[in-house]
Amino acid sequence: MAEAQQRAQVLTEDYQKLQAGTVPPPPSHLANLKLTPPPELQTIVSARQKLESQQQENKGVKREFDSLAEEANIYKLVGPVLLKQEKTEAVMAVDGRLEFIDNEIYPSLQRCEAL
């Protein structure tokens, strides 16, 4: 019991120092410890961030399409050329991309948690 009280006292003092702006130096056994994630975790996190970015972009496009009138002109950039596209076709393409991204994000989250 005394050991638990002593540990709580040390943690309380460290917390008070943190609040005061005087952070205690790390214990000597942690001073040389490098906290770098494994490369495969970095790769998974990077891929997931890219998927989430694409998901947000596609959700923005979907919101724009929802606000357009049914007869609005939509153009798709194919190389250096803008091609006219039907609204239903464009909405289906965005919905398909969102579904694909949603299906890819979940497994990447599971791989991340497994590491």
OpenMM code with the backbone's topology and positions (N, CA, C; nanometers):
from openmm import Vec3, app, unit

residues = "MET ALA GLU ALA GLN GLN ARG ALA GLN VAL LEU THR GLU ASP TYR GLN LYS LEU GLN ALA GLY THR VAL PRO PRO PRO PRO SER HIS LEU ALA ASN LEU LYS LEU THR PRO PRO PRO GLU LEU GLN THR ILE VAL SER ALA ARG GLN LYS LEU GLU SER GLN GLN GLN GLU ASN LYS GLY VAL LYS ARG GLU PHE ASP SER LEU ALA GLU GLU ALA ASN ILE TYR LYS LEU VAL GLY PRO VAL LEU LEU LYS GLN GLU LYS THR GLU ALA VAL MET ALA VAL ASP GLY ARG LEU GLU PHE ILE ASP ASN GLU ILE TYR PRO SER LEU GLN ARG CYS GLU ALA LEU".split()
positions = [
    Vec3(0.0827, -0.1195, 0.0000),
    Vec3(0.0000, 0.0000, 0.0000),
    Vec3(0.0865, 0.1251, 0.0000),
    Vec3(0.1936, 0.1229, 0.0782),
    Vec3(0.2825, 0.2384, 0.0859),
    Vec3(0.3488, 0.2643, -0.0486),
    Vec3(0.3771, 0.1567, -0.1207),
    Vec3(0.4396, 0.1714, -0.2528),
    Vec3(0.3447, 0.2412, -0.3498),
    Vec3(0.2183, 0.2069, -0.3454),
    Vec3(0.1185, 0.2702, -0.4320),
    Vec3(0.1026, 0.4176, -0.3974),
    Vec3(0.1060, 0.4498, -0.2686),
    Vec3(0.0953, 0.5900, -0.2271),
    Vec3(0.2170, 0.6693, -0.2733),
    Vec3(0.3342, 0.6067, -0.2641),
    Vec3(0.4566, 0.6745, -0.3075),
    Vec3(0.4515, 0.6998, -0.4587),
    Vec3(0.4067, 0.6020, -0.5346),
    Vec3(0.3956, 0.6171, -0.6807),
    Vec3(0.2948, 0.7264, -0.7148),
    Vec3(0.1826, 0.7298, -0.6426),
    Vec3(0.0824, 0.8340, -0.6648),
    Vec3(0.1390, 0.9714, -0.6321),
    Vec3(0.2208, 0.9795, -0.5277),
    Vec3(0.2828, 1.1067, -0.4901),
    Vec3(0.3771, 1.1549, -0.6001),
    Vec3(0.4574, 1.0641, -0.6538),
    Vec3(0.5505, 1.0998, -0.7615),
    Vec3(0.4729, 1.1479, -0.8839),
    Vec3(0.3669, 1.0772, -0.9191),
    Vec3(0.2862, 1.1177, -1.0342),
    Vec3(0.2208, 1.2537, -1.0113),
    Vec3(0.1748, 1.2787, -0.8909),
    Vec3(0.1134, 1.4073, -0.8579),
    Vec3(0.2143, 1.5201, -0.8705),
    Vec3(0.3359, 1.4970, -0.8199),
    Vec3(0.4405, 1.5996, -0.8291),
    Vec3(0.4776, 1.6263, -0.9746),
    Vec3(0.4895, 1.5201, -1.0535),
    Vec3(0.5209, 1.5376, -1.1956),
    Vec3(0.4108, 1.6152, -1.2668),
    Vec3(0.2857, 1.5863, -1.2328),
    Vec3(0.1730, 1.6568, -1.2936),
    Vec3(0.1747, 1.8046, -1.2557),
    Vec3(0.2062, 1.8334, -1.1307),
    Vec3(0.2132, 1.9731, -1.0867),
    Vec3(0.3255, 2.0467, -1.1590),
    Vec3(0.4383, 1.9796, -1.1795),
    Vec3(0.5491, 2.0408, -1.2536),
    Vec3(0.5083, 2.0662, -1.3988),
    Vec3(0.4342, 1.9724, -1.4549),
    Vec3(0.3863, 1.9878, -1.5921),
    Vec3(0.2933, 2.1072, -1.6030),
    Vec3(0.2041, 2.1226, -1.5056),
    Vec3(0.1132, 2.2368, -1.5053),
    Vec3(0.1890, 2.3679, -1.4875),
    Vec3(0.2953, 2.3650, -1.4078),
    Vec3(0.3737, 2.4863, -1.3824),
    Vec3(0.4644, 2.5200, -1.5001),
    Vec3(0.4797, 2.4277, -1.5919),
    Vec3(0.5636, 2.4538, -1.7087),
    Vec3(0.7053, 2.4040, -1.6921),
    Vec3(0.7346, 2.3379, -1.5843),
    Vec3(0.8680, 2.2818, -1.5632),
    Vec3(0.8572, 2.1305, -1.5709),
    Vec3(0.8743, 2.0787, -1.6893),
    Vec3(0.8603, 1.9356, -1.7129),
    Vec3(0.9867, 1.8657, -1.6652),
    Vec3(0.9735, 1.7602, -1.5844),
    Vec3(1.0920, 1.6885, -1.5380),
    Vec3(1.1571, 1.6132, -1.6538),
    Vec3(1.2889, 1.5960, -1.6484),
    Vec3(1.3549, 1.5199, -1.7547),
    Vec3(1.3098, 1.3742, -1.7492),
    Vec3(1.3157, 1.3064, -1.8624),
    Vec3(1.2732, 1.1660, -1.8629),
    Vec3(1.3688, 1.0814, -1.7793),
    Vec3(1.3220, 0.9715, -1.7269),
    Vec3(1.4114, 0.8822, -1.6533),
    Vec3(1.5256, 0.8368, -1.7424),
    Vec3(1.6392, 0.8071, -1.6821),
    Vec3(1.7596, 0.7755, -1.7591),
    Vec3(1.7397, 0.6560, -1.8520),
    Vec3(1.6599, 0.5583, -1.8125),
    Vec3(1.6411, 0.4414, -1.8989),
    Vec3(1.5539, 0.4729, -2.0205),
    Vec3(1.4860, 0.5879, -2.0208),
    Vec3(1.4041, 0.6280, -2.1352),
    Vec3(1.4695, 0.7368, -2.2192),
    Vec3(1.5801, 0.7927, -2.1708),
    Vec3(1.6424, 0.9059, -2.2388),
    Vec3(1.6888, 0.8709, -2.3796),
    Vec3(1.7417, 0.7509, -2.3985),
    Vec3(1.7961, 0.7120, -2.5290),
    Vec3(1.6976, 0.6316, -2.6129),
    Vec3(1.5761, 0.6160, -2.5643),
    Vec3(1.4750, 0.5384, -2.6346),
    Vec3(1.4205, 0.6179, -2.7528),
    Vec3(1.4238, 0.5574, -2.8690),
    Vec3(1.3702, 0.6224, -2.9885),
    Vec3(1.2292, 0.5700, -3.0119),
    Vec3(1.1362, 0.6623, -3.0226),
    Vec3(0.9963, 0.6250, -3.0411),
    Vec3(0.9558, 0.6432, -3.1865),
    Vec3(1.0054, 0.5571, -3.2709),
    Vec3(0.9678, 0.5629, -3.4117),
    Vec3(0.8822, 0.4409, -3.4434),
    Vec3(0.7713, 0.4635, -3.5103),
    Vec3(0.6857, 0.3503, -3.5448),
    Vec3(0.7532, 0.2626, -3.6497),
    Vec3(0.7174, 0.1355, -3.6545),
    Vec3(0.7750, 0.0483, -3.7565),
    Vec3(0.7373, 0.0972, -3.8962),
    Vec3(0.8236, 0.0718, -3.9949),
    Vec3(0.7973, 0.1211, -4.1315),
    Vec3(0.6640, 0.0746, -4.1885),
    Vec3(0.6237, -0.0493, -4.1587),
    Vec3(0.4965, -0.0969, -4.2145),
    Vec3(0.3788, -0.0202, -4.1557),
    Vec3(0.3900, 0.0226, -4.0301),
    Vec3(0.2842, 0.1034, -3.9697),
    Vec3(0.2781, 0.2404, -4.0367),
    Vec3(0.3950, 0.2977, -4.0648),
    Vec3(0.3982, 0.4269, -4.1335),
    Vec3(0.3338, 0.4161, -4.2710),
    Vec3(0.3602, 0.3077, -4.3411),
    Vec3(0.3022, 0.2871, -4.4739),
    Vec3(0.1505, 0.2748, -4.4653),
    Vec3(0.1021, 0.1981, -4.3680),
    Vec3(-0.0421, 0.1789, -4.3522),
    Vec3(-0.1100, 0.3100, -4.3158),
    Vec3(-0.0501, 0.3850, -4.2234),
    Vec3(-0.1085, 0.5125, -4.1809),
    Vec3(-0.1098, 0.6111, -4.2969),
    Vec3(-0.0020, 0.6140, -4.3739),
    Vec3(0.0049, 0.7040, -4.4889),
    Vec3(-0.1035, 0.6697, -4.5916),
    Vec3(-0.1208, 0.5411, -4.6189),
    Vec3(-0.2238, 0.4985, -4.7147),
    Vec3(-0.3629, 0.5332, -4.6628),
    Vec3(-0.3847, 0.5150, -4.5330),
    Vec3(-0.5162, 0.5457, -4.4754),
    Vec3(-0.5444, 0.6953, -4.4824),
    Vec3(-0.4427, 0.7765, -4.4549),
    Vec3(-0.4616, 0.9215, -4.4636),
    Vec3(-0.4962, 0.9625, -4.6059),
    Vec3(-0.4323, 0.8994, -4.7025),
    Vec3(-0.4615, 0.9294, -4.8430),
    Vec3(-0.6062, 0.8912, -4.8766),
    Vec3(-0.6492, 0.7749, -4.8284),
    Vec3(-0.7873, 0.7319, -4.8527),
    Vec3(-0.8872, 0.8270, -4.7880),
    Vec3(-0.8585, 0.8713, -4.6657),
    Vec3(-0.9499, 0.9634, -4.5979),
    Vec3(-0.9561, 1.0974, -4.6702),
    Vec3(-0.8423, 1.1415, -4.7240),
    Vec3(-0.8399, 1.2658, -4.8009),
    Vec3(-0.9260, 1.2519, -4.9269),
    Vec3(-0.9100, 1.1403, -4.9967),
    Vec3(-0.9903, 1.1162, -5.1164),
    Vec3(-1.1384, 1.1053, -5.0815),
    Vec3(-1.1673, 1.0448, -4.9677),
    Vec3(-1.3059, 1.0320, -4.9241),
    Vec3(-1.3677, 1.1697, -4.9008),
    Vec3(-1.2944, 1.2586, -4.8360),
    Vec3(-1.3456, 1.3932, -4.8103),
    Vec3(-1.3673, 1.4697, -4.9409),
    Vec3(-1.2735, 1.4556, -5.0350),
    Vec3(-1.2885, 1.5221, -5.1646),
    Vec3(-1.4144, 1.4725, -5.2361),
    Vec3(-1.4344, 1.3419, -5.2367),
    Vec3(-1.5502, 1.2848, -5.3053),
    Vec3(-1.6807, 1.3210, -5.2360),
    Vec3(-1.6796, 1.3307, -5.1036),
    Vec3(-1.7998, 1.3746, -5.0324),
    Vec3(-1.8328, 1.5190, -5.0685),
    Vec3(-1.7299, 1.6017, -5.0864),
    Vec3(-1.7518, 1.7399, -5.1290),
    Vec3(-1.8121, 1.7461, -5.2682),
    Vec3(-1.7618, 1.6626, -5.3581),
    Vec3(-1.8166, 1.6565, -5.4942),
    Vec3(-1.9618, 1.6097, -5.4897),
    Vec3(-1.9909, 1.5107, -5.4065),
    Vec3(-2.1285, 1.4605, -5.3945),
    Vec3(-2.2223, 1.5703, -5.3439),
    Vec3(-2.1766, 1.6494, -5.2469),
    Vec3(-2.2595, 1.7606, -5.1969),
    Vec3(-2.2850, 1.8623, -5.3078),
    Vec3(-2.1837, 1.8891, -5.3879),
    Vec3(-2.2009, 1.9821, -5.5004),
    Vec3(-2.3018, 1.9265, -5.6008),
    Vec3(-2.2900, 1.7987, -5.6331),
    Vec3(-2.3840, 1.7372, -5.7265),
    Vec3(-2.5263, 1.7418, -5.6719),
    Vec3(-2.5421, 1.7203, -5.5416),
    Vec3(-2.6755, 1.7230, -5.4807),
    Vec3(-2.7387, 1.8614, -5.4897),
    Vec3(-2.6553, 1.9653, -5.4907),
    Vec3(-2.7092, 2.1016, -5.4951),
    Vec3(-2.7385, 2.1478, -5.6381),
    Vec3(-2.6929, 2.0719, -5.7379),
    Vec3(-2.7151, 2.1100, -5.8777),
    Vec3(-2.8550, 2.0704, -5.9247),
    Vec3(-2.9050, 2.1472, -6.0197),
    Vec3(-3.0319, 2.1121, -6.0840),
    Vec3(-3.0091, 1.9898, -6.1727),
    Vec3(-3.1155, 1.9182, -6.2012),
    Vec3(-3.1051, 1.7954, -6.2804),
    Vec3(-3.0511, 1.8221, -6.4212),
    Vec3(-3.0822, 1.9390, -6.4761),
    Vec3(-3.0386, 1.9698, -6.6136),
    Vec3(-2.9049, 2.0447, -6.6181),
    Vec3(-2.8357, 2.0545, -6.5050),
    Vec3(-2.7083, 2.1275, -6.5006),
    Vec3(-2.6032, 2.0559, -6.5854),
    Vec3(-2.5127, 2.1353, -6.6416),
    Vec3(-2.4038, 2.0801, -6.7212),
    Vec3(-2.2893, 2.0389, -6.6289),
    Vec3(-2.2423, 1.9167, -6.6484),
    Vec3(-2.1282, 1.8655, -6.5726),
    Vec3(-2.0235, 1.8244, -6.6741),
    Vec3(-1.9001, 1.8654, -6.6476),
    Vec3(-1.7900, 1.8334, -6.7374),
    Vec3(-1.6848, 1.7536, -6.6620),
    Vec3(-1.6276, 1.6557, -6.7318),
    Vec3(-1.5250, 1.5695, -6.6744),
    Vec3(-1.3945, 1.5984, -6.7473),
    Vec3(-1.2881, 1.6174, -6.6699),
    Vec3(-1.1571, 1.6446, -6.7282),
    Vec3(-1.0911, 1.5126, -6.7661),
    Vec3(-1.0677, 1.4934, -6.8952),
    Vec3(-1.0005, 1.3747, -6.9462),
    Vec3(-0.8777, 1.4233, -7.0208),
    Vec3(-0.7623, 1.4106, -6.9567),
    Vec3(-0.6403, 1.4663, -7.0144),
    Vec3(-0.6553, 1.6171, -7.0231),
    Vec3(-0.6272, 1.6760, -7.1407),
    Vec3(-0.6410, 1.8213, -7.1546),
    Vec3(-0.7801, 1.8657, -7.2015),
    Vec3(-0.8760, 1.7717, -7.2091),
    Vec3(-1.0068, 1.8005, -7.2677),
    Vec3(-1.1175, 1.7870, -7.1628),
    Vec3(-1.2145, 1.8808, -7.1670),
    Vec3(-1.3340, 1.8709, -7.0834),
    Vec3(-1.4443, 1.8048, -7.1652),
    Vec3(-1.4973, 1.6939, -7.1136),
    Vec3(-1.6051, 1.6231, -7.1817),
    Vec3(-1.7336, 1.6382, -7.1020),
    Vec3(-1.8437, 1.6637, -7.1740),
    Vec3(-1.9730, 1.6765, -7.1077),
    Vec3(-2.0165, 1.5391, -7.0574),
    Vec3(-2.0767, 1.5391, -6.9372),
    Vec3(-2.1174, 1.4138, -6.8753),
    Vec3(-2.2570, 1.4298, -6.8166),
    Vec3(-2.3372, 1.3267, -6.8250),
    Vec3(-2.4707, 1.3285, -6.7661),
    Vec3(-2.4583, 1.3310, -6.6139),
    Vec3(-2.5531, 1.3992, -6.5488),
    Vec3(-2.5477, 1.4093, -6.4031),
    Vec3(-2.5590, 1.2716, -6.3384),
    Vec3(-2.6489, 1.1880, -6.3873),
    Vec3(-2.6663, 1.0554, -6.3263),
    Vec3(-2.5391, 0.9722, -6.3374),
    Vec3(-2.4721, 0.9837, -6.4515),
    Vec3(-2.3470, 0.9107, -6.4720),
    Vec3(-2.2389, 0.9608, -6.3760),
    Vec3(-2.2306, 1.0928, -6.3589),
    Vec3(-2.1309, 1.1511, -6.2694),
    Vec3(-2.1590, 1.1135, -6.1238),
    Vec3(-2.2863, 1.1168, -6.0847),
    Vec3(-2.3238, 1.0808, -5.9471),
    Vec3(-2.2917, 0.9341, -5.9212),
    Vec3(-2.3202, 0.8476, -6.0182),
    Vec3(-2.2894, 0.7052, -6.0018),
    Vec3(-2.1395, 0.6825, -5.9878),
    Vec3(-2.0595, 0.7574, -6.0633),
    Vec3(-1.9141, 0.7431, -6.0542),
    Vec3(-1.8638, 0.7846, -5.9161),
    Vec3(-1.9146, 0.8957, -5.8640),
    Vec3(-1.8730, 0.9427, -5.7315),
    Vec3(-1.9192, 0.8444, -5.6242),
    Vec3(-2.0418, 0.7948, -5.6355),
    Vec3(-2.0915, 0.6963, -5.5391),
    Vec3(-2.0059, 0.5696, -5.5415),
    Vec3(-1.9657, 0.5288, -5.6597),
    Vec3(-1.8795, 0.4110, -5.6728),
    Vec3(-1.7441, 0.4325, -5.6079),
    Vec3(-1.6867, 0.5519, -5.6294),
    Vec3(-1.5579, 0.5824, -5.5657),
    Vec3(-1.5712, 0.5838, -5.4142),
    Vec3(-1.6788, 0.6445, -5.3635),
    Vec3(-1.6999, 0.6490, -5.2182),
    Vec3(-1.7156, 0.5084, -5.1599),
    Vec3(-1.7879, 0.4234, -5.2299),
    Vec3(-1.8059, 0.2855, -5.1828),
    Vec3(-1.6721, 0.2120, -5.1804),
    Vec3(-1.5922, 0.2298, -5.2855),
    Vec3(-1.4610, 0.1660, -5.2919),
    Vec3(-1.3717, 0.2147, -5.1779),
    Vec3(-1.3695, 0.3458, -5.1550),
    Vec3(-1.2859, 0.4031, -5.0491),
    Vec3(-1.3314, 0.3524, -4.9125),
    Vec3(-1.4625, 0.3490, -4.8902),
    Vec3(-1.5146, 0.2981, -4.7627),
    Vec3(-1.4712, 0.1533, -4.7402),
    Vec3(-1.4732, 0.0737, -4.8464),
    Vec3(-1.4326, -0.0667, -4.8350),
    Vec3(-1.2826, -0.0820, -4.8121),
    Vec3(-1.2025, 0.0161, -4.8503),
    Vec3(-1.0577, 0.0101, -4.8306),
    Vec3(-1.0153, 0.0646, -4.6948),
    Vec3(-1.0896, 0.1604, -4.6407),
    Vec3(-1.0510, 0.2225, -4.5133),
    Vec3(-1.0616, 0.1222, -4.3990),
    Vec3(-1.1676, 0.0438, -4.3944),
    Vec3(-1.1886, -0.0487, -4.2830),
    Vec3(-1.0748, -0.1507, -4.2702),
    Vec3(-1.0331, -0.2179, -4.3784),
    Vec3(-0.9206, -0.3121, -4.3643),
    Vec3(-0.7905, -0.2428, -4.3224),
    Vec3(-0.7682, -0.1205, -4.3683),
    Vec3(-0.6453, -0.0510, -4.3281),
    Vec3(-0.6483, -0.0201, -4.1792),
    Vec3(-0.7661, 0.0085, -4.1261),
    Vec3(-0.7799, 0.0315, -3.9821),
    Vec3(-0.7506, -0.0971, -3.9054),
    Vec3(-0.7983, -0.2093, -3.9555),
    Vec3(-0.7717, -0.3380, -3.8903),
    Vec3(-0.6230, -0.3721, -3.8941),
    Vec3(-0.5562, -0.3468, -4.0070),
    Vec3(-0.4123, -0.3736, -4.0164),
    Vec3(-0.3350, -0.2865, -3.9192),
    Vec3(-0.3781, -0.1621, -3.9056),
    Vec3(-0.3131, -0.0682, -3.8144),
    Vec3(-0.3275, -0.1159, -3.6699),
    Vec3(-0.4459, -0.1607, -3.6329),
    Vec3(-0.4689, -0.2083, -3.4964),
    Vec3(-0.3935, -0.3378, -3.4694),
    Vec3(-0.3723, -0.4192, -3.5725),
    Vec3(-0.3006, -0.5454, -3.5546),
    Vec3(-0.1536, -0.5223, -3.5212),
    Vec3(-0.0984, -0.4108, -3.5687),
    Vec3(0.0424, -0.3817, -3.5383),
    Vec3(0.0485, -0.3208, -3.4018),
] * unit.nanometer
topology = app.Topology()
chain = topology.addChain("A")
for resn in residues:
    res = topology.addResidue(resn, chain)
    for name in ("N", "CA", "C"):
        topology.addAtom(name, app.Element.getBySymbol(name[0]), res)
